[in-house]
Amino acid sequence: MLQSQLFTKTRKDAPKDEVAKNAELLIRAGFIHKEMAGVYSYLPLGLRVLNKIAEIIRREMNAIGGQEVFMTTLQSKELWEKTGRWSDEKVDNWFKTKLKNGTELGLGFTHEEMLTAIMAEEVKSYKDLPRYVYQIQTKFRNEARAKSGIMRGREFMMKDLYSFSRDEKEHEAFYKKSQGAYMKVFESVGLGEKTYLTFASGGVFSKYSHEFQTLTSAGEDLVYICDKCRIAVNKEIIEDQKNACPQCGNKKLREEKAVEVGNIFPLGTRFSDALGLKYLDEKGESKSVVMGSYGIGLGRLMGTIVEVFADDVGIVWPKEVSPFAVHLVSLAGEDAKVKKSADALYKKLTSQGIEVLYDDRDARAGEKFADSDLIGIPVRVVVSAKTLEKDSYEIKDRKTGQTEIVKEEVLLKIFR
């Protein structure tokens, strides 16, 4: 992409009512646009990052047998009444609306009811199970507080997977497998070292559910880390555990602030019983399907990446989710030779399938470098009169700040 053709511009300031670092930087760098509190549009750079996160998630969900669908946002009142979750007293963050004929509808904040009803039509026999179905889709939640940028939105992209198993043993096997898949996702987006499988309350379904918490000072949660097991315990249940690790009993836990980037829940047969999702086993007996729910918020994950890695001058993207692999910066000015050299390098890089944002704008060097630091692409390549004197290019690592002068053949090998 030519930066001169990118319709978004960097800006010095974020909206005055924006207090979250992730949103401030993403707005200033031109990745997102704030529509209102908790509601953001993703602009070209931001959508590229969001799509890369989606592909990483999709890869890992497919690897454990997930089948992707795309369900509707509009939800039937009657369906939710069957599980007791239509009432505002039971669920206080609904967005509800009406058709012109007066029929009440909800804007989906999760999809257990809808998918369970679909599966009740598809699952008849034990031979139809297990099944693992997921989607990546917009959700709506009427949050009372939306002050954490894209980490807590009223409208947001979410991956929600639902498992349908014949019994608890089969469910537990997949539940364990999903834990590994989630950690692979967080490792792939660069957060593996800072993300912990975290014990949380299982509610009415089981003793535990699990969250995935990433350590950051911007986090809204407190977790207690067991360095022996490399797991964490949510503050909500630490007293129930007598301030000890639920796996090894270790009481030397350290308190950290964290943000929840994913969660997995055993659902038992609550939804299958309410919505008639049953199957005939090998003996011809009717059994209820055992379910689980598994969620990752894509925007929340993107915002967490910004919070964890950003420095004093801008965003620092891990290469796996960066909008581009290279930020090519031309300091041509009136120098036709520099422009010709930068144009040629852009063509060579893109011809090798390398994603390049090419700053071909007529702007001062200081402005270009400041924008490059703010946008946060992992590698910056500078073409200038000084570099051409050495028949070379300057490359800078955005994370470490280290620079070096390299020949073209070396530069091209870096990205092969």
C-alpha positions as CSV (number, residue, x, y, z in Angstrom):
1,M,0.0,0.0,0.0
2,L,1.2,3.5,-0.9
3,Q,0.9,5.7,2.2
4,S,0.0,8.7,0.0
5,Q,-3.1,6.8,-1.0
6,L,-4.1,5.8,2.5
7,F,-7.1,7.9,3.4
8,T,-6.4,7.8,7.1
9,K,-4.0,10.3,8.6
10,T,-2.0,10.2,11.9
11,R,-3.0,12.8,14.5
12,K,-1.4,14.3,17.5
13,D,-4.3,13.9,19.9
14,A,-7.1,11.4,20.6
15,P,-10.6,12.5,21.5
16,K,-10.6,14.2,24.9
17,D,-13.0,11.7,26.4
18,E,-10.7,8.7,25.5
19,V,-8.8,7.5,28.5
20,A,-7.6,4.0,27.4
21,K,-4.1,3.9,26.1
22,N,-5.0,1.3,23.5
23,A,-7.7,3.4,21.9
24,E,-5.7,6.7,22.2
25,L,-2.8,5.1,20.2
26,L,-5.0,3.3,17.7
27,I,-7.0,6.4,17.0
28,R,-3.9,8.6,16.6
29,A,-2.2,6.1,14.3
30,G,-5.3,5.8,12.1
31,F,-6.3,2.2,12.9
32,I,-9.8,2.9,14.4
33,H,-12.4,5.7,14.6
34,K,-14.4,6.3,17.7
35,E,-18.1,6.5,17.0
36,M,-19.2,6.7,20.7
37,A,-18.2,5.2,24.0
38,G,-17.5,1.5,23.5
39,V,-18.2,1.6,19.7
40,Y,-15.3,1.8,17.2
41,S,-15.0,1.5,13.4
42,Y,-11.9,-0.4,12.1
43,L,-10.1,1.6,9.4
44,P,-7.8,-0.1,6.7
45,L,-4.8,-0.5,9.0
46,G,-7.0,-1.7,11.9
47,L,-8.9,-4.1,9.8
48,R,-5.7,-5.7,8.5
49,V,-4.7,-6.4,12.2
50,L,-8.2,-7.7,13.1
51,N,-8.2,-10.0,10.1
52,K,-4.8,-11.4,11.0
53,I,-5.9,-12.1,14.5
54,A,-9.0,-13.8,13.1
55,E,-7.0,-16.1,10.8
56,I,-4.8,-17.2,13.7
57,I,-7.9,-18.0,15.7
58,R,-9.5,-19.7,12.8
59,R,-6.4,-21.9,12.2
60,E,-6.3,-23.1,15.8
61,M,-10.1,-23.8,16.0
62,N,-10.0,-25.7,12.7
63,A,-7.0,-27.7,14.0
64,I,-9.1,-29.1,16.9
65,G,-12.1,-30.0,14.7
66,G,-14.0,-26.7,14.7
67,Q,-16.5,-26.1,11.9
68,E,-17.1,-22.5,11.1
69,V,-20.6,-20.9,10.7
70,F,-22.0,-17.4,10.7
71,M,-25.2,-17.0,12.6
72,T,-27.6,-14.0,12.7
73,T,-27.3,-11.2,15.2
74,L,-31.1,-10.9,15.6
75,Q,-32.3,-13.2,18.3
76,S,-35.7,-14.7,18.9
77,K,-37.4,-13.8,22.2
78,E,-39.2,-17.1,22.4
79,L,-35.9,-19.1,22.1
80,W,-34.3,-17.2,25.0
81,E,-37.5,-17.4,27.2
82,K,-37.0,-21.2,27.1
83,T,-33.7,-20.9,28.9
84,G,-34.8,-18.1,31.2
85,R,-32.3,-15.6,29.8
86,W,-34.7,-13.1,28.1
87,S,-35.6,-11.3,31.3
88,D,-33.6,-8.2,32.1
89,E,-33.4,-9.4,35.7
90,K,-31.4,-12.4,34.5
91,V,-29.4,-10.7,31.8
92,D,-28.8,-7.0,32.3
93,N,-26.8,-6.1,29.2
94,W,-29.3,-6.9,26.5
95,F,-29.8,-4.6,23.5
96,K,-33.4,-5.2,22.5
97,T,-35.5,-3.9,19.6
98,K,-38.9,-4.4,17.9
99,L,-40.1,-5.2,14.4
100,K,-42.6,-2.9,12.9
101,N,-45.3,-5.4,13.8
102,G,-44.3,-5.1,17.5
103,T,-42.4,-8.4,17.7
104,E,-39.5,-8.2,20.2
105,L,-36.0,-9.2,19.2
106,G,-32.6,-9.1,20.8
107,L,-29.2,-8.3,19.4
108,G,-27.1,-11.3,20.2
109,F,-24.5,-11.0,23.0
110,T,-23.8,-14.8,22.8
111,H,-25.2,-17.7,20.8
112,E,-25.8,-20.7,23.0
113,E,-29.6,-20.7,22.5
114,M,-29.5,-20.2,18.7
115,L,-26.9,-22.9,18.0
116,T,-28.4,-25.4,20.4
117,A,-31.7,-25.0,18.6
118,I,-29.9,-25.6,15.2
119,M,-28.1,-28.7,16.6
120,A,-31.4,-30.1,17.9
121,E,-32.5,-30.4,14.2
122,E,-29.2,-32.0,13.1
123,V,-28.2,-34.3,16.0
124,K,-30.3,-37.5,16.4
125,S,-27.8,-40.3,17.1
126,Y,-24.6,-40.9,19.0
127,K,-23.0,-41.2,15.6
128,D,-23.7,-37.5,15.1
129,L,-21.5,-36.5,18.0
130,P,-19.2,-35.0,19.0
131,R,-19.4,-31.7,17.1
132,Y,-17.5,-28.4,17.5
133,V,-19.0,-25.3,15.9
134,Y,-17.7,-21.8,16.0
135,Q,-18.2,-18.4,14.4
136,I,-16.4,-15.0,14.3
137,Q,-19.2,-12.4,14.5
138,T,-20.3,-9.1,15.9
139,K,-21.7,-9.1,19.4
140,F,-23.7,-6.5,21.3
141,R,-23.5,-5.9,25.0
142,N,-25.1,-2.9,26.8
143,E,-22.2,-2.3,29.1
144,A,-22.8,0.2,31.9
145,R,-19.1,1.2,31.7
146,A,-17.2,1.3,28.5
147,K,-14.0,3.1,29.3
148,S,-11.3,0.6,28.3
149,G,-11.1,1.4,24.6
150,I,-11.5,-1.7,22.4
151,M,-10.9,-4.0,25.3
152,R,-14.5,-3.5,26.6
153,G,-16.9,-2.5,23.8
154,R,-20.7,-2.4,23.4
155,E,-20.2,-3.7,19.8
156,F,-17.3,-6.0,19.2
157,M,-16.0,-9.0,17.2
158,M,-15.9,-12.3,19.0
159,K,-15.0,-15.9,18.3
160,D,-17.4,-18.1,20.1
161,L,-17.1,-21.9,19.8
162,Y,-19.6,-24.4,21.3
163,S,-18.9,-28.1,21.9
164,F,-21.5,-30.8,21.8
165,S,-20.4,-34.1,23.4
166,R,-22.0,-37.4,24.3
167,D,-20.9,-37.4,27.9
168,E,-18.7,-35.7,30.5
169,K,-15.7,-37.7,29.6
170,E,-15.9,-36.8,25.9
171,H,-16.5,-33.2,26.9
172,E,-13.5,-33.1,29.3
173,A,-11.2,-34.4,26.6
174,F,-12.2,-31.6,24.2
175,Y,-12.2,-29.0,27.0
176,K,-8.5,-29.9,27.7
177,K,-7.7,-29.8,24.0
178,S,-9.2,-26.3,23.8
179,Q,-7.0,-25.0,26.5
180,G,-4.0,-26.0,24.4
181,A,-5.5,-24.4,21.3
182,Y,-6.1,-21.1,23.2
183,M,-2.5,-21.0,24.4
184,K,-1.3,-21.5,20.8
185,V,-3.5,-18.5,19.8
186,F,-1.9,-16.3,22.5
187,E,1.6,-17.5,21.7
188,S,1.0,-16.7,18.0
189,V,-0.1,-13.1,18.7
190,G,3.0,-12.5,20.9
191,L,1.3,-12.8,24.3
192,G,2.3,-16.3,25.3
193,E,4.8,-15.4,28.0
194,K,2.3,-13.0,29.7
195,T,-0.8,-15.1,29.4
196,Y,-1.9,-17.6,32.1
197,L,-4.6,-20.3,32.3
198,T,-6.7,-19.0,35.2
199,F,-9.0,-20.8,37.4
200,A,-12.4,-19.1,37.8
201,S,-15.8,-20.1,39.2
202,G,-17.7,-22.7,37.3
203,G,-21.0,-21.4,38.5
204,V,-23.8,-24.0,38.5
205,F,-22.1,-26.2,35.9
206,S,-18.9,-27.3,37.5
207,K,-16.4,-26.4,40.2
208,Y,-14.2,-24.4,37.7
209,S,-14.4,-22.6,34.5
210,H,-11.2,-21.1,33.0
211,E,-10.1,-17.7,31.9
212,F,-7.0,-16.7,30.0
213,Q,-5.5,-13.7,31.7
214,T,-2.7,-11.5,30.2
215,L,-0.6,-9.5,32.7
216,T,-0.8,-5.8,32.1
217,S,-1.1,-2.7,34.2
218,A,-4.2,-1.8,32.2
219,G,-6.0,-4.9,33.4
220,E,-9.3,-4.7,35.3
221,D,-8.8,-8.0,37.1
222,L,-6.6,-9.2,39.9
223,V,-5.1,-12.7,39.5
224,Y,-2.8,-14.8,41.7
225,I,0.1,-16.5,39.9
226,C,1.5,-19.9,40.9
227,D,5.0,-19.9,39.3
228,K,5.4,-23.6,40.1
229,C,2.5,-24.6,37.8
230,R,2.4,-21.5,35.6
231,I,-1.3,-21.0,36.2
232,A,-3.3,-18.3,37.9
233,V,-6.3,-18.1,40.2
234,N,-9.0,-15.4,39.8
235,K,-9.6,-13.1,42.7
236,E,-13.2,-14.3,42.9
237,I,-12.2,-17.7,44.0
238,I,-8.8,-17.3,45.7
239,E,-10.4,-17.3,49.2
240,D,-12.4,-20.5,48.4
241,Q,-9.0,-22.0,47.6
242,K,-7.6,-20.9,50.9
243,N,-5.1,-18.6,49.1
244,A,-3.5,-21.7,47.5
245,C,-2.9,-23.0,44.0
246,P,-5.7,-25.4,43.1
247,Q,-3.2,-27.7,41.3
248,C,-0.2,-28.0,43.7
249,G,-1.3,-26.3,46.9
250,N,1.4,-23.7,46.7
251,K,0.6,-20.7,48.9
252,K,3.3,-18.4,47.7
253,L,1.2,-16.7,45.0
254,R,2.0,-13.3,43.6
255,E,-0.8,-10.8,42.8
256,E,-0.9,-9.2,39.4
257,K,-3.2,-7.0,37.4
258,A,-4.4,-8.7,34.2
259,V,-7.0,-8.5,31.4
260,E,-9.1,-11.5,30.4
261,V,-8.4,-12.3,26.8
262,G,-10.4,-15.5,26.6
263,N,-12.6,-17.9,28.5
264,I,-14.0,-21.4,28.4
265,F,-17.0,-22.7,30.3
266,P,-18.5,-26.2,30.9
267,L,-22.2,-25.8,30.2
268,G,-23.4,-29.3,31.2
269,T,-26.9,-30.0,29.8
270,R,-28.6,-26.8,30.8
271,F,-29.2,-25.6,27.2
272,S,-29.7,-29.0,25.7
273,D,-32.4,-29.9,28.3
274,A,-34.2,-26.6,27.8
275,L,-34.1,-26.7,24.0
276,G,-34.6,-30.5,23.4
277,L,-31.1,-31.3,22.2
278,K,-31.0,-35.1,22.8
279,Y,-29.5,-38.1,21.0
280,L,-30.1,-41.9,21.0
281,D,-27.1,-43.8,22.4
282,E,-25.9,-47.3,21.4
283,K,-28.6,-48.9,23.5
284,G,-31.3,-46.7,21.9
285,E,-31.7,-44.6,25.1
286,S,-32.3,-40.9,24.9
287,K,-29.6,-38.7,26.4
288,S,-29.0,-35.0,26.7
289,V,-26.0,-33.6,24.9
290,V,-23.2,-32.2,27.1
291,M,-22.1,-28.7,26.0
292,G,-19.2,-26.2,26.5
293,S,-18.7,-22.6,25.5
294,Y,-15.3,-21.0,24.4
295,G,-14.9,-17.3,23.7
296,I,-12.2,-14.9,22.5
297,G,-12.8,-11.2,21.8
298,L,-10.8,-10.1,18.8
299,G,-10.9,-6.4,19.6
300,R,-10.1,-7.1,23.2
301,L,-7.1,-9.2,22.1
302,M,-5.9,-6.4,19.7
303,G,-6.2,-3.8,22.4
304,T,-4.3,-6.0,24.9
305,I,-1.5,-6.3,22.4
306,V,-1.3,-2.5,22.2
307,E,-1.4,-2.1,26.0
308,V,1.4,-4.7,26.5
309,F,3.9,-3.7,23.9
310,A,3.4,0.0,23.2
311,D,6.2,2.4,24.2
312,D,6.5,6.1,24.7
313,V,6.3,7.0,21.0
314,G,3.7,4.5,19.7
315,I,2.5,1.0,19.0
316,V,4.8,-1.9,18.7
317,W,3.2,-4.7,16.7
318,P,4.4,-8.3,16.9
319,K,5.2,-9.4,13.4
320,E,2.4,-12.0,13.3
321,V,-0.4,-9.4,13.6
322,S,1.2,-6.3,12.2
323,P,-0.7,-4.7,9.4
324,F,2.4,-4.8,7.2
325,A,5.8,-6.6,7.5
326,V,7.8,-3.6,6.4
327,H,7.4,0.2,6.6
328,L,9.4,1.5,3.6
329,V,10.3,5.2,4.1
330,S,11.5,7.3,1.2
331,L,13.4,10.5,2.0
332,A,13.5,11.6,-1.6
333,G,12.5,15.2,-1.4
334,E,13.5,16.6,-4.8
335,D,16.1,13.8,-5.4
336,A,14.8,11.8,-8.4
337,K,17.5,9.1,-7.8
338,V,16.3,8.4,-4.3
339,K,12.6,8.2,-5.5
340,K,13.6,5.8,-8.3
341,S,15.5,3.6,-5.9
342,A,12.7,3.5,-3.3
343,D,10.1,2.7,-6.0
344,A,12.2,-0.1,-7.3
345,L,12.7,-1.6,-3.8
346,Y,9.0,-1.4,-3.2
347,K,8.3,-3.4,-6.4
348,K,10.9,-6.0,-5.5
349,L,9.6,-6.5,-2.0
350,T,5.9,-6.8,-3.1
351,S,6.8,-9.1,-6.0
352,Q,8.2,-11.5,-3.3
353,G,4.8,-11.4,-1.5
354,I,6.1,-9.2,1.3
355,E,3.5,-6.8,2.7
356,V,4.8,-3.3,2.5
357,L,3.5,0.1,3.6
358,Y,5.4,2.5,1.4
359,D,5.7,6.1,2.7
360,D,6.0,7.9,-0.6
361,R,4.5,11.1,0.8
362,D,6.1,14.5,0.2
363,A,6.8,15.1,3.9
364,R,9.7,16.0,6.2
365,A,11.9,13.2,7.5
366,G,11.0,13.9,11.1
367,E,7.3,13.6,10.4
368,K,7.8,10.4,8.5
369,F,9.8,8.8,11.3
370,A,7.4,9.9,14.0
371,D,4.5,8.4,12.0
372,S,6.4,5.2,11.5
373,D,7.1,4.9,15.2
374,L,3.4,5.6,16.0
375,I,2.0,3.1,13.5
376,G,4.4,0.4,14.9
377,I,5.3,-1.9,12.0
378,P,8.1,-4.2,13.1
379,V,10.7,-3.2,10.5
380,R,11.4,0.2,9.0
381,V,13.5,0.5,5.8
382,V,14.8,3.9,4.9
383,V,16.0,5.0,1.4
384,S,17.8,8.3,1.4
385,A,20.7,10.0,-0.4
386,K,23.0,9.0,2.5
387,T,22.1,5.3,2.2
388,L,22.5,5.4,-1.6
389,E,26.0,6.7,-1.2
390,K,26.8,3.4,0.4
391,D,24.6,1.5,-2.2
392,S,22.7,0.2,0.9
393,Y,19.5,0.8,3.0
394,E,19.0,1.6,6.7
395,I,16.8,-0.9,8.6
396,K,15.4,-0.3,12.1
397,D,13.9,-2.8,14.4
398,R,10.8,-1.1,15.9
399,K,10.9,-3.2,19.1
400,T,14.6,-2.8,20.0
401,G,15.3,0.5,18.2
402,Q,18.5,-1.0,16.7
403,T,19.5,0.2,13.2
404,E,21.9,-1.1,10.7
405,I,23.0,-0.4,7.1
406,V,22.6,-3.4,4.8
407,K,23.0,-4.2,1.1
408,E,20.0,-5.0,-1.0
409,E,20.7,-8.7,-1.2
410,V,20.9,-8.9,2.6
411,L,17.7,-7.0,3.0
412,L,15.8,-9.2,0.6
413,K,17.0,-12.3,2.4
414,I,15.6,-11.0,5.8
415,F,12.0,-11.4,4.5
416,R,12.4,-14.7,2.6
